[in-house]
Amino acid sequence: MPNDSTVLTFLEILSRRILQEYSFMKAGELEPTKISDATIFGDSSLDQDLAADRILGGAVFDYCQGYDWIRTITIEGRDLIILNEDGLVDLFLDPLDGSLNWHRDPNGFLFQHGFCATLIKAKQEPCFRDIIGVLGINLSRGIPMIAVTNSDPLCEMWETHIPVPEPKTPLGLRKDLNFDPGQNLMIWESYYSEMRVFLSWATKNDHVGKGWLRSPGSAVVEMMATAMGISSAFVCSMQKMHELGMGYILVNAHGGVCLNLETGEDLSHHPFNFDSKAPVVLAANRTIAEKWVKIYKAFLLR
């Protein structure tokens, strides 16, 4: 199994490769023109999203050729690629998360988009505790975040182009924060109709009340923002795994809490199945996370 230093170096170089390819992609004026068929997740997929998969995913594939410890690469909505049957680690990635944001706001003026990669031990039935390293990139701003988890959690950010909090003491990830959307930003992933029903019920029954609930439209960027403390919580009843692996590790590496929204259990033993979804809350502290779990349980029992 590759050690922490090897994984960190791999992800650092990968982030630079992706940012470079992304800059070339933007310079080439890659533009969406139509909507293709639904993907395995039921989402409409932009033709430009497919092009991004080809360009950014291809860059990852080329880069990984020199690492014999990588067994497979799985890209959202694409076939699994086997690199080395004897490899010890599987790589999962979403080359362009928030493709409609790119379509409508390619410069990230308001709606941003991201890239994420998760390295996990090659097992028949892996869990979140088997993740050994993650990379998230806010492509709109050129900001990468890495966490390596073979031993002690290590979080590192570098080459940022806008001011960000110091990694070990990020703004907002504090034990003294209360559940208060009137004072603390919270992200509510509302793409799916089930989440909108939950939101309507929670606000109607005054479980949430007035406050700052947001849904920027890129789970990668949203979970990175929660890890950085910009948002005090990220809530989704149907979060896809390929993004959640990154968010789970980043938020934990920064001292936050990640729970199953339905059971209140930590995600460490939850199966990591790339093609499935899970109800989750990622939060600055356990008080906020458990409050969301309580609200969601009441919603399910309504």
C-alpha positions in Angstrom: 0.0 0.0 0.0 1.4 3.4 -0.9 2.4 5.5 2.1 1.1 9.0 3.0 4.0 10.8 1.3 3.5 8.8 -1.9 -0.3 9.5 -2.0 0.2 13.2 -1.1 2.7 13.6 -3.9 0.5 11.8 -6.4 -2.5 14.1 -5.6 -0.4 17.2 -5.6 0.9 16.5 -9.1 -2.5 15.4 -10.2 -4.1 18.7 -9.1 -1.5 20.6 -11.1 -2.1 18.5 -14.2 -5.9 19.0 -13.9 -5.6 22.8 -13.4 -3.3 22.9 -16.4 -5.6 20.8 -18.6 -8.6 22.9 -17.4 -6.9 26.1 -18.4 -6.2 24.6 -21.9 -9.9 23.5 -22.0 -11.1 27.0 -21.3 -8.7 28.6 -23.8 -10.1 26.2 -26.4 -13.6 27.7 -25.8 -15.2 24.3 -25.2 -18.9 25.2 -25.2 -22.1 23.1 -24.6 -24.7 23.0 -27.4 -27.2 20.3 -26.5 -28.4 17.9 -23.9 -27.6 14.2 -24.2 -29.3 11.2 -22.7 -29.6 10.7 -18.9 -26.7 9.2 -17.1 -26.7 6.3 -14.7 -27.5 8.8 -11.9 -30.6 10.1 -13.7 -29.1 13.5 -14.4 -29.2 15.2 -17.7 -25.7 15.3 -19.1 -24.4 18.2 -21.2 -22.3 17.5 -24.3 -19.7 19.7 -22.8 -19.7 17.6 -19.6 -18.9 14.6 -21.9 -16.1 16.6 -23.4 -14.7 17.5 -20.0 -14.8 13.8 -19.0 -12.8 13.1 -22.1 -10.2 15.9 -21.6 -9.8 15.9 -17.8 -10.5 12.2 -17.5 -7.9 11.5 -20.2 -5.4 13.6 -18.4 -5.9 11.5 -15.3 -5.6 8.3 -17.2 -2.4 9.4 -18.9 -0.9 10.5 -15.6 -1.8 7.2 -13.8 0.1 5.1 -16.3 3.2 5.4 -14.2 1.7 4.2 -11.0 1.5 0.4 -10.7 -0.3 0.5 -7.3 -3.4 1.9 -9.0 -5.7 -1.0 -10.0 -8.7 0.7 -11.6 -10.0 4.2 -12.6 -13.8 4.8 -12.5 -15.1 8.0 -14.0 -18.7 9.1 -13.4 -21.0 7.7 -16.1 -18.2 5.9 -17.9 -16.9 2.4 -18.0 -14.3 1.2 -15.4 -10.7 1.2 -16.7 -8.4 -1.6 -15.4 -4.8 -0.4 -15.2 -3.2 -3.1 -13.2 -5.0 -6.2 -11.9 -2.6 -6.5 -9.0 -2.9 -2.9 -8.0 -3.7 -2.0 -4.4 -5.8 1.2 -4.8 -8.9 2.1 -6.9 -9.3 5.7 -8.2 -12.8 7.3 -8.5 -13.3 10.7 -10.0 -15.8 13.3 -11.3 -14.0 15.5 -13.9 -16.6 18.2 -14.0 -19.1 18.5 -11.2 -21.6 21.2 -11.7 -21.7 21.0 -15.5 -24.8 23.3 -15.8 -22.9 25.9 -13.8 -20.1 25.7 -16.4 -22.8 25.9 -19.1 -24.4 29.1 -17.8 -21.5 30.6 -15.8 -18.2 29.4 -17.3 -16.2 32.0 -15.5 -17.7 31.2 -12.1 -19.1 34.6 -11.5 -21.8 33.2 -9.2 -22.2 29.4 -9.9 -19.0 27.4 -9.6 -17.9 23.9 -10.7 -15.3 21.4 -9.5 -13.2 18.3 -9.9 -12.9 15.5 -7.3 -10.8 12.3 -7.0 -10.9 9.6 -4.3 -8.3 6.9 -3.7 -9.6 3.9 -1.8 -8.1 0.5 -0.9 -8.9 -2.1 -3.6 -11.5 -4.3 -1.9 -14.5 -6.3 -2.9 -16.8 -4.2 -0.6 -14.9 -1.1 0.5 -16.1 1.3 3.2 -15.4 5.0 3.7 -12.8 4.1 6.3 -10.8 2.5 3.4 -10.3 5.8 1.7 -6.6 6.8 1.7 -6.6 10.1 0.0 -8.8 12.7 -1.7 -8.5 15.7 -4.0 -11.1 18.4 -4.5 -10.6 21.3 -6.8 -12.7 24.4 -7.2 -12.1 24.8 -10.9 -13.7 28.2 -11.1 -11.2 29.6 -8.6 -8.2 27.3 -9.1 -8.3 26.1 -5.5 -7.2 22.5 -4.7 -7.7 20.8 -1.3 -6.0 17.5 -0.4 -6.4 15.1 2.6 -4.4 11.9 3.1 -5.6 9.4 5.6 -3.3 6.4 5.8 -2.2 7.4 9.3 -2.9 10.8 10.9 -5.2 13.0 8.9 -3.2 15.5 6.9 -4.8 18.4 5.1 -2.8 20.7 2.8 -3.7 23.5 0.4 -1.4 25.4 -1.8 -1.2 27.7 -4.8 -4.5 29.3 -3.9 -5.5 32.4 -5.9 -7.9 33.9 -3.4 -7.5 34.3 0.4 -8.5 31.1 2.3 -8.5 30.2 6.0 -5.4 28.5 7.4 -6.1 24.7 7.1 -5.8 23.7 10.7 -8.1 26.5 12.0 -10.6 27.1 9.3 -13.3 29.7 9.8 -16.5 28.2 11.1 -15.3 24.7 12.1 -15.7 25.5 15.8 -17.2 23.5 18.6 -19.1 26.6 19.9 -21.3 27.1 16.8 -25.0 26.5 17.2 -27.6 25.5 14.8 -28.5 28.9 13.6 -29.0 29.5 9.8 -29.7 33.1 10.6 -26.1 33.6 11.6 -24.3 30.7 9.8 -24.4 29.8 6.2 -25.7 26.3 5.5 -25.8 24.4 2.2 -28.9 22.5 1.2 -28.3 20.4 -1.9 -31.8 20.8 -3.5 -31.3 19.2 -7.0 -33.5 16.3 -6.2 -37.2 16.7 -5.6 -37.0 14.6 -2.4 -34.8 17.2 -0.9 -37.1 20.1 -1.9 -40.0 18.2 -0.2 -37.9 17.9 3.0 -36.9 21.6 2.8 -40.6 22.6 2.4 -41.7 20.5 5.3 -38.8 21.6 7.6 -39.5 25.3 7.0 -43.2 25.0 7.1 -43.0 23.2 10.5 -40.5 25.8 11.8 -37.7 23.4 12.3 -35.4 25.7 10.4 -37.0 29.1 10.2 -35.5 32.1 8.5 -31.8 31.9 7.5 -29.2 31.4 4.9 -29.8 28.1 3.1 -27.9 27.9 -0.1 -27.7 25.5 -3.1 -24.8 26.6 -5.4 -25.1 23.5 -7.6 -21.7 21.7 -7.3 -21.5 19.2 -4.5 -17.7 19.2 -4.8 -17.4 23.0 -4.2 -20.1 22.9 -1.6 -18.4 20.2 0.5 -15.0 22.0 0.1 -16.7 25.2 1.4 -17.9 23.2 4.4 -14.5 21.8 5.1 -13.1 25.4 4.9 -15.7 26.6 7.3 -17.4 29.0 4.8 -20.6 26.9 5.4 -21.4 25.4 8.8 -23.2 22.4 7.2 -23.9 20.6 4.0 -27.1 18.5 3.9 -28.3 16.1 1.2 -30.7 13.1 1.4 -29.4 11.6 -1.8 -25.7 12.4 -2.1 -23.7 10.5 -4.7 -20.7 8.6 -3.5 -18.0 9.8 -5.9 -18.3 13.3 -4.4 -19.1 12.2 -0.9 -15.8 10.3 -0.4 -13.9 13.5 -1.0 -16.2 15.6 1.2 -16.2 13.0 4.1 -12.4 13.0 4.3 -11.9 16.8 3.8 -14.5 17.7 6.5 -13.1 15.1 9.0 -9.5 16.3 8.2 -10.5 19.8 9.2 -12.2 18.7 12.5 -15.8 18.5 11.3 -18.4 15.8 11.6 -20.0 13.6 8.9 -23.1 11.6 9.7 -25.7 9.5 8.0 -28.7 11.8 7.9 -31.1 9.0 8.5 -29.4 7.0 11.3 -27.0 9.5 12.8 -24.1 7.1 12.5 -20.6 8.0 11.3 -20.0 7.1 7.7 -16.8 5.3 8.4 -18.4 1.8 8.1 -20.9 2.8 5.4 -20.3 0.9 2.1 -18.6 3.0 -0.6 -20.5 2.1 -3.7 -19.7 4.5 -6.6 -23.1 4.1 -8.2 -25.2 4.7 -5.1 -26.4 7.6 -3.0 -26.6 8.2 0.8 -28.4 10.6 3.1 -25.7 12.7 4.7 -24.9 15.8 6.8 -21.4 17.3 6.9 -21.1 19.9 9.6 -18.7 22.1 11.6 -19.5 20.2 14.8 -21.7 17.4 16.2 -24.3 19.7 17.6 -25.2 21.0 14.2 -25.0 17.6 12.5 -27.2 15.9 15.1 -29.8 18.7 14.9 -30.1 18.0 11.2 -30.4 14.2 11.9 -33.2 14.9 14.4 -35.1 17.1 11.9 -34.8 14.5 9.1 -36.0 11.7 11.4 -39.0 13.7 12.2 -39.6 14.3 8.5 -39.5 10.5 7.8 -42.0 9.9 10.6 -44.4 12.6 9.6 
